[in-house]
Amino acid sequence: MKVLIPSPLLSYTRNREVTAEGATLRELLADLDKRFPGIRFRVIDEQDRMRAHMRFFVNEVQVFDIDHGLRGTDTVCLIQALSGG
């Protein structure tokens, strides 16, 4: 399936759009990490939770569960939230 990558993670993928496989978001991130080592740690923390500054969208709908189910035709978009003041 298609995965859209935010600018801060382009050092891993070198492309804004990549492909990965998985029946869940967890599996998709594991596949991304096989293809682009280290990328998963940038979006998932040590407790296996989504990092606070990351947002995950499947077909333009925000998801909050790493075990969210996926289909091969889905588009997953990773977004890095901005913070500061």
ChimeraX commands (.cxc) that place a marker at each C-alpha (Angstrom):
marker #1 position 0.00,0.00,0.00 radius 0.5
marker #1 position 1.01,3.62,-0.44 radius 0.5
marker #1 position 2.64,5.40,2.51 radius 0.5
marker #1 position 3.17,9.17,2.49 radius 0.5
marker #1 position 6.25,10.30,4.41 radius 0.5
marker #1 position 6.69,13.68,6.15 radius 0.5
marker #1 position 9.73,15.84,5.41 radius 0.5
marker #1 position 11.50,15.12,8.73 radius 0.5
marker #1 position 11.63,11.40,7.85 radius 0.5
marker #1 position 12.89,11.78,4.29 radius 0.5
marker #1 position 16.44,11.07,5.46 radius 0.5
marker #1 position 15.25,7.45,5.89 radius 0.5
marker #1 position 13.23,6.97,2.70 radius 0.5
marker #1 position 14.55,9.65,0.32 radius 0.5
marker #1 position 11.04,9.65,-1.18 radius 0.5
marker #1 position 7.79,11.29,-0.08 radius 0.5
marker #1 position 5.84,8.23,-1.19 radius 0.5
marker #1 position 6.89,4.63,-0.54 radius 0.5
marker #1 position 5.15,1.26,-0.41 radius 0.5
marker #1 position 4.84,-1.14,2.50 radius 0.5
marker #1 position 2.72,-4.13,3.48 radius 0.5
marker #1 position 0.79,-5.08,6.59 radius 0.5
marker #1 position -2.64,-6.12,7.81 radius 0.5
marker #1 position -2.40,-3.55,10.65 radius 0.5
marker #1 position -0.63,-0.26,11.19 radius 0.5
marker #1 position 1.77,-2.12,13.52 radius 0.5
marker #1 position 2.69,-4.58,10.75 radius 0.5
marker #1 position 3.01,-1.79,8.20 radius 0.5
marker #1 position 5.45,0.09,10.47 radius 0.5
marker #1 position 7.47,-3.11,10.98 radius 0.5
marker #1 position 7.66,-3.55,7.20 radius 0.5
marker #1 position 8.71,0.09,6.78 radius 0.5
marker #1 position 11.44,-0.47,9.36 radius 0.5
marker #1 position 12.76,-3.48,7.42 radius 0.5
marker #1 position 12.95,-1.37,4.29 radius 0.5
marker #1 position 14.16,1.81,6.03 radius 0.5
marker #1 position 15.94,0.83,9.27 radius 0.5
marker #1 position 15.30,3.17,12.19 radius 0.5
marker #1 position 12.15,4.84,10.87 radius 0.5
marker #1 position 9.79,3.01,13.25 radius 0.5
marker #1 position 11.57,4.35,16.33 radius 0.5
marker #1 position 10.95,7.88,15.09 radius 0.5
marker #1 position 7.16,7.33,15.12 radius 0.5
marker #1 position 6.65,4.70,17.86 radius 0.5
marker #1 position 8.12,5.02,21.38 radius 0.5
marker #1 position 9.78,2.50,23.70 radius 0.5
marker #1 position 6.38,1.52,25.16 radius 0.5
marker #1 position 5.12,0.64,21.65 radius 0.5
marker #1 position 2.84,3.69,21.55 radius 0.5
marker #1 position 2.46,6.32,18.87 radius 0.5
marker #1 position 4.76,9.24,19.62 radius 0.5
marker #1 position 2.91,12.37,20.76 radius 0.5
marker #1 position 4.24,14.47,17.88 radius 0.5
marker #1 position 3.15,12.00,15.19 radius 0.5
marker #1 position -0.27,11.71,13.56 radius 0.5
marker #1 position -1.40,8.71,11.53 radius 0.5
marker #1 position -4.05,8.90,8.83 radius 0.5
marker #1 position -5.57,6.05,6.84 radius 0.5
marker #1 position -7.47,7.25,3.79 radius 0.5
marker #1 position -7.52,10.78,5.25 radius 0.5
marker #1 position -9.05,9.66,8.58 radius 0.5
marker #1 position -6.91,10.00,11.70 radius 0.5
marker #1 position -6.34,6.72,13.56 radius 0.5
marker #1 position -5.18,6.37,17.14 radius 0.5
marker #1 position -4.67,2.61,17.42 radius 0.5
marker #1 position -1.45,0.97,16.26 radius 0.5
marker #1 position -3.48,-2.22,15.66 radius 0.5
marker #1 position -5.85,-0.46,13.26 radius 0.5
marker #1 position -6.64,-2.82,10.38 radius 0.5
marker #1 position -5.46,-2.01,6.86 radius 0.5
marker #1 position -6.35,-3.10,3.33 radius 0.5
marker #1 position -3.98,-3.25,0.38 radius 0.5
marker #1 position -5.73,-0.34,-1.30 radius 0.5
marker #1 position -5.37,2.01,1.70 radius 0.5
marker #1 position -3.19,5.10,1.73 radius 0.5
marker #1 position -1.37,5.74,5.00 radius 0.5
marker #1 position -0.10,9.22,5.73 radius 0.5
marker #1 position 2.38,9.94,8.50 radius 0.5
marker #1 position 2.30,13.54,9.71 radius 0.5
marker #1 position 4.64,15.20,12.16 radius 0.5
marker #1 position 2.68,17.60,14.35 radius 0.5
marker #1 position 4.14,21.02,15.05 radius 0.5
marker #1 position 4.53,22.41,18.53 radius 0.5
marker #1 position 6.00,25.44,20.15 radius 0.5
marker #1 position 4.95,28.97,20.66 radius 0.5
marker link #1:1,2 radius 0.2
marker link #1:2,3 radius 0.2
marker link #1:3,4 radius 0.2
marker link #1:4,5 radius 0.2
marker link #1:5,6 radius 0.2
marker link #1:6,7 radius 0.2
marker link #1:7,8 radius 0.2
marker link #1:8,9 radius 0.2
marker link #1:9,10 radius 0.2
marker link #1:10,11 radius 0.2
marker link #1:11,12 radius 0.2
marker link #1:12,13 radius 0.2
marker link #1:13,14 radius 0.2
marker link #1:14,15 radius 0.2
marker link #1:15,16 radius 0.2
marker link #1:16,17 radius 0.2
marker link #1:17,18 radius 0.2
marker link #1:18,19 radius 0.2
marker link #1:19,20 radius 0.2
marker link #1:20,21 radius 0.2
marker link #1:21,22 radius 0.2
marker link #1:22,23 radius 0.2
marker link #1:23,24 radius 0.2
marker link #1:24,25 radius 0.2
marker link #1:25,26 radius 0.2
marker link #1:26,27 radius 0.2
marker link #1:27,28 radius 0.2
marker link #1:28,29 radius 0.2
marker link #1:29,30 radius 0.2
marker link #1:30,31 radius 0.2
marker link #1:31,32 radius 0.2
marker link #1:32,33 radius 0.2
marker link #1:33,34 radius 0.2
marker link #1:34,35 radius 0.2
marker link #1:35,36 radius 0.2
marker link #1:36,37 radius 0.2
marker link #1:37,38 radius 0.2
marker link #1:38,39 radius 0.2
marker link #1:39,40 radius 0.2
marker link #1:40,41 radius 0.2
marker link #1:41,42 radius 0.2
marker link #1:42,43 radius 0.2
marker link #1:43,44 radius 0.2
marker link #1:44,45 radius 0.2
marker link #1:45,46 radius 0.2
marker link #1:46,47 radius 0.2
marker link #1:47,48 radius 0.2
marker link #1:48,49 radius 0.2
marker link #1:49,50 radius 0.2
marker link #1:50,51 radius 0.2
marker link #1:51,52 radius 0.2
marker link #1:52,53 radius 0.2
marker link #1:53,54 radius 0.2
marker link #1:54,55 radius 0.2
marker link #1:55,56 radius 0.2
marker link #1:56,57 radius 0.2
marker link #1:57,58 radius 0.2
marker link #1:58,59 radius 0.2
marker link #1:59,60 radius 0.2
marker link #1:60,61 radius 0.2
marker link #1:61,62 radius 0.2
marker link #1:62,63 radius 0.2
marker link #1:63,64 radius 0.2
marker link #1:64,65 radius 0.2
marker link #1:65,66 radius 0.2
marker link #1:66,67 radius 0.2
marker link #1:67,68 radius 0.2
marker link #1:68,69 radius 0.2
marker link #1:69,70 radius 0.2
marker link #1:70,71 radius 0.2
marker link #1:71,72 radius 0.2
marker link #1:72,73 radius 0.2
marker link #1:73,74 radius 0.2
marker link #1:74,75 radius 0.2
marker link #1:75,76 radius 0.2
marker link #1:76,77 radius 0.2
marker link #1:77,78 radius 0.2
marker link #1:78,79 radius 0.2
marker link #1:79,80 radius 0.2
marker link #1:80,81 radius 0.2
marker link #1:81,82 radius 0.2
marker link #1:82,83 radius 0.2
marker link #1:83,84 radius 0.2
marker link #1:84,85 radius 0.2
view
